[in-house]
Amino acid sequence: MDVDAAANPQGYPEHWEADVVLRDGGIARIRPIRPDDAGRLVAFYEEVSDESKYYRFFAPYPRLSDRDVRRFTHHDYRDRVGLAALVNDRFIATVRYDRIDPHTGLPAGTGPELAEAVRKSDLPATAEVAFLVQDAHQGRGVASALMEHIAAVARERGIDRFTAELLPDNRRMAKVFTDAGYTQTRSFADGVLHLELDLEPTERSLSVMRAREHRAEARSVQRLLAPRSVAVVGVGRGPAGLGRTLLRDLREAGFTGSLHAINRHAEPGSELDGVPAHRSLRDLAALDEPIDLVVVAVPAAEVPSVVADCGELGVQGLVVVSAGYAESGPEGRERQRGLVASARAAGLRVIGPNAFGIVNTDPGIRLNASLSPRLPERGRFGVFTQSGAIGAALLEGAARRGLGISSFVSAGNRADVSGNDLLQYWEEDPDTSIALLYLESFGNPRKFTRIARRTAARKPIVVIKGGRHTGSLPPGHAAATARIADSTADALFQQAGVVRVETITDLYDTAQLLADHALPAGPRVAIAGNSDSLAALAYDACLGAGLQPQPARDLGTEASPEELAGALAEAIADPSADSVIAVVIPRLGLGEGPGFPGAGLLRAATEAGSAQAAGEGLPPAPDSLTTVLREAYASAADAGKPLLVVHLALPDLPGRLTPEVPAYPAPERAVRALAHSVRYAAWRRAEAAGGRVPRDDAFPDIDEEAARTRVQAALSALPPAAPGDSPSRALLMADADARGLLADYGIRVPSALPAPDEEAAVRAAAELGYPVALKSVAGHLRHRPDLGAVRLDLPDEAQLRLAYRQVCANLGGAERARLVVQHMAPRGVDTVVRAAVDPAVGAILSFGLAGAASELLGDLSHRLIPATDRDVASQIREIKAAPRLFGWRGAEPVDTPALEDLLLRISRLVDDQPEIAALELEPVVVAPHGLTVLNAGIRLTPPQPRNDLGPRALPLPPA
């Protein structure tokens, strides 16, 4: 917050406050208007042009009266609401709505009378809305951002529709309403344009909001990576300090903009390392020097004053390398929260704190505002990391392999700018063809999935996710991270088309193959070369990775370069091969061949005792070999097939081939990279084919309104929250209510009749019809046939009575067993369908086979909700036990279309009804024709805010 809580009036809705990125990449704070905003409102109005005032009030309105000021600053936050956009604690725009009296059609007063009138009216709840944007900030997308937030507020307060009246010349404001994406109607009378907007979100309104978010966040990153000027604050006189190091790196990289050093003891006109030095940012600004980017290397206690200066001087962003924030403990965490809040209030984005820095290799910029001693080579890789140490390792690894990068960001505690922001930027960046990320935590996994899925459809994303087994999180991220299970992270990556690897070596192995190379059309692999042993290792590795290798084309160790060229040409032309692996070793002739070194050199390398030593003393790979492989690579590229080179005892070969040719010193490394490429290519083809989230046209039998009424009725039994209650208070729906809710979504659950005694069981079976099942619904016995709690296919009364007595004897009586009788479902495969809501990730749909084996092995597949038809089709085929669904060992295949339909309906149910916290269907018996849900449990909670579903806003690290 930008004010003390004490300044807020009673009922002030703090959850409406938000920081948003505007169209030009700047930041604004949106919050409700308060009574103490009178001075801000008057100052704001004085800076608005007469034309804008005329458009707002339809008449000359030079100043606000005291009555106006009170009316525009005193709200009940229900029927009258005003929001303001602020930068540096100054209003730059306002929006206001007034609820309309349904009888008069005019803005009405507030209180229970109006609420009762609205309730009794059959008309949509309507409010009149109006905007005013300061002229200097028009064109930045401020009104569009306010539109998203005021619409969300109105929906929360039960308002269904906005009306607005505009003068015909007010084209900018008309465009704001038109471009919002809501269903609208227009009319024109008495020289005024009358608009009505239905506030129910539409696919178009959501798409518009996401597109604005994408453009704004990409622009905010572009401003950080392409500054016209950079100032380093905290440049000491000694040569070894952080500030001095950063300044030197910037200068030696050849930064093309203006560069300045800030040292509190600098004399006017002095220099440090040949760079103009100034005592403060204000002294620099006094010289009419614009400042785009400030790199901060002062102690954490001094950073707030730097942020304040940056806000006043129009700086666009900060790179904070200073430590002493959340990584240092609770006090530092609060300091970090304050840094982000003050920077955003000043309109700034922040990389860091505790950052390693940023790099842009564009020849027109040459920015190295990092602690890396040298600017990496220009290339096509975009790199993001949360760890400085890993960032240094990634830069070193790229340099060692001769690979270049387009841009690099190591965000440290990533309190503000995150991997999501970089993906927004790289998606459109023409100089980046692949994104590489090292992630230790997620700030907003749901948003990551959405952005990554869209980006991966155009450019590969390769990720290392730390903490797979430890579950620990970096201390600097502890206050702003989502703790999600690693299996959920895997599902998140898979659904988004993200390639997950385990090591930095794998990261570059895979990236080198995916960057600007043809994607394999399938899993079929041709192997050719002059080593049968190396080819055999490659063949086995392919099988282990799920690929389909062909028998190797082995030429023998004495093969000439011409023979190798012919074998590779044959493999590339083979229509049954989707990719080619070339395996090469030095030629093993009795003497020195014309193209390859002889056996003596290989023997000497072997005797050296290690791979590293083997590389020492070996001559360069012959020109004839490199020529053959380069030409084969070019031919494979023309044929649309990737070609990988596996080499042994030829350590300089990769460098001689140039970085474009993917070359690996071990077959398993090449095959791992190829397998990732094959899976990514398959995902991309499927994504291009399209998946859709089925809506009403696919499910005409769904009654969403009846379901909503049923959920609200069930929740009414939940007692009001008491002080200290968990925000996730839950209510387990009664069995009959759960069956009814599922029936509203076309999912039938057969009734299970209680059988407290033997005669009741017989009557229940007679009512349901034989054959029947007898089972326990006691929590410790449910779904446990191994404990004698389930008896199936009871054909008649005699068998039912016998089973009843046996179960009671085994379990200690009917009362303890809590027995029920249910009509016997057709035989099939028992499965389980679950859905649960993670506060950070959102709703997750899970599927697996029912039973102890699947539970023990964790054989479940996961998808984020809402799931597409393609998502659920792949989900049921992903589990290890999936063959049981498709005719394993001669069994009849089950009805997988019916299973996919069920999963889509559950996805739709949980997406439509945010009060559903958890749902479980077990067992779901999938037969050769149709399926039966035999048991259902649904847990409800009062609806909680879900990340990424409301109007766009930047998260603030929690206290």
C-alpha positions, 0 to 999 in steps of 0.5 A: 500500500502507498498509505497507512491503513489508518488513512483508509475509511471504513469498508475500504476495499484494499484488495482492489489496489493493483499495480499495472503495466501500461502500454508504454511499459511504465507502471501505474498504481490503481486504487479506490479513491478515498476522502483524503484524496481531495487535494490530489483530485483538485491538482489533477483536475487543474492539469486536465485540458479544457477540451478533456473537461468538456468531453467529460461533463458536456459543458465548460467546467473550469474547476471543481466546486467543494461539493464536487470534490466531496462527491468525487472522493466520498464513496460507499464502495458499493453503489458509488465507486471511484478508482484512480490511477496514480504515478508518484502519488499523483492522479493521472486518471480517474473512473467512476460508476454510479448505480442506476435506479431501475425505476427511474433510469437515473443515478440514484442514492445509496443504501438499503432502499436502492439495494431493495429496488435493484433486487426486486427489479427484473432488469439487469443491475446497471451503473453509469460509468465515466472516465477522465485522463490527464492529457499528458498520459493519454495514449498510454493505455491508462483508461483501458487498464481502469476499464478492466478494474472498474468492470471487475469491481462492478461484477463483484458488487453485483452490477451486470451492465455499464452505460455511458454517454459520449460526445461524438467527437470523443473518439478516444473514449469511444475506442476504449469502450469498443476495444474492451471486448464486451458485448455492447449496443449503441444508440444516438440521440440528441447529439449524444452517443449512448453505449451499453456494455454487458459486463459478463466476460467474453472470450474476446474481452479476455483475449483483449486483456491478455493481448494488452498485458503481453504488449505492455510487459514486453515493452517494459522489458524492452525499455530495460534492455535497450536504454539510451543512457545508463547511470551506475549508482555506487561507483567507489574510488577503489577498483574492486567494488561492485559499482566500479566493476559494473561500470567497467563492464559497461564501458568495456562492452562498448555500450552505445548510449551515454554512460554515467558514474554516480559517486557522492564524492565526485567533483564536477567535471571529473571522470571514473574509468573514463566515464563522466562522474556526478555526485547524485542523479539529481546533479546529472539530471540538472545537466539535462541528461535523460536517464533511462536505466539506473544500476544500483550498487549501494548498500540496501539502506541507501536504496530507498533514496535512490528510488525516490530520485529515480521516480522524480527524474523519469527513470524507466527502470532499475537493476538492483545488484545490492544484497540485504533483502529477502535472502537475509531474513524477515527484516530484509523481506520487508525491505524488499517489499518496500523496494518494490512498492516504492518503485512501482509507485514511482512508475519503475520496474525492478530487476533484482534485488540481489541481481547478477545483472542484464546483457543485450548483445545487439550491436546497436546497444552492447549493454553489459550491466552485469557482473560478467567480465565480458560481453557474450557473443551475439547469438539467438539464445535468450537466457533468464536465471534466478541465480547469479551463480547459475547465470555466470555458469550459463554465460561461461558455458555458452562462451565455451561452446561458441554459442551466442545469446541475444539477451540475458537477465539474472534477476536474483530475488526476482521481486518484480521482473520475472521469467514471465516478463522475459517470455512476453518479450522474447515471444516477439523479439526477432533476435531471439529464437529460443528461450533458456530459463533456470527457475528455482520457484514460481511466482505465478505458475498459472500465468507462466503456463499461459504465456509459455504455451503461447510462446512455445507454439512459436519458439522453443523454451528449455527450462531447468527447474531447481529443487526437484527433490529437496523441496527447498526454496531460495531464501530470497524467494520465500515470501513471493513463491508458489510451493507446488509439487514437482509432479505438478510442475512437470504437468505444467511444463508438459501442457505448455510445451516447455522442454524440461532438462536436468543439467546445464549440459543438457540445457545447451545440448538440447538448445543447440539442436532446437535453435533454428534447426528443422524439427523432426517429423517423427521418432524414426532415427537413421544412424550412420558412421564408421564405428559399429560400437559407437553406433550400437551405443547410439541405437540403445540410447534411442530405444531407451529414450522412446525413439525408433532407431533403424539398424545402423549403416556401419562403414567400418573403421577404414571408411574414406570420407567419400564413403561416409558422405555417401552413407549420410546422403543415403540416410538423409534421403531415406523417407523412413528416417525423420532424423540422422545421427552421424557417428565418427571416430578417427580412421583406424588404418595400418597407416595414415589415411588421406582423410583420418589420423591413424591408429597410433594417434588413437592408441596414444589418446587411449593410453592417456587415461582420460577423455580430457587427456585424450584430447591433448596431443591429438591433431585437428580433425581433418578438413575432409571430415569437417567438409563431409559433415558440414555438407551433410548438415546442409543437405539434411537442413534442405531435407527438413531433417535434423542431423546430429554428430556423435564424435569420439577422440576428435575434441576439436571437431565441434569448433571446426564444424561451427556452432550451427552443427550440433555435435556431441562427445557421447551418444547418450547426450545426442540422443537425449537432445534428440528425444526432447526435440521429437517430443517438442515437435509432436507437441507443436504439431498437436498445438497447431492442430488446435485444441478447444475448451468445449463450451455450451455448444458441445454440452447442451445438457449442462445447467450452469445456473442450477448448479450455481444455485445448488452450490450456494444453497450448500454453502449457506450451511457453512457457519460465518467465519470467526476471527482466526478461522482459516481462509480455506474453510471447507464443507463436504457436500452431502452425497445427494447434493453432490450427485445432483451437482454432477447431474447438472453437468450431465454426469450420473451417479447411481444411488447407493441405498443404505443397508443398516441390516440384512433386511434393509439390504434385501429391500434395497436390492429389490428396489435397484434390481439385481445384480448388485454390489454390497460395499462399505462407505466407512472412510477407512474401508472405502474402496478396499476390496482387499479388506473384504469391504466390497462384494460384487456381482451378487445375482440374487437374494441368497447370494446377497444375504450370504455376502452380508453376513460374511462382510459383517463377520469380517468387519465387526458388524453392519454399523461399523462397516456402514454398508450400502447396496448399489446396482452393479455397473458393467464390468470394465477398468476402474479409474479415478478422476480428481480435481483440486484447486491450488491457490497459486496454480489454479485448478488441476485435473488428475486421472489414473487407474484406481487401486493400491498399485497406482496410488503407491507408484503415483501413476497419475497424470495432471492437466490445468483447468480449463482443459482442452479436448486435446489435453484430456486425450493425451492425459488418459494415454500418459499414465504408465498403466494406460495399456489397460484401457486399450486392450492389454493382453487381449482384453476388449478396449474400453470406451475412451471417448466416454472417459474424455467426455467425463474429464471435459465435463469435470473440467468445465464444472470446476472452472464454472463453479469457483467454490469447488475446492476438491472433487473425487470420483472413485471408482469410475468404471470404464466399460467397453461401452460407456462408463459408470461413476460409482462414488463422488465426493465434493468439497466446497469453500467460499470462493477464493481469488484465483491468480490470473483470472481477474484484471491484469495486475502485478503481484506485490510480494506478501509481507 
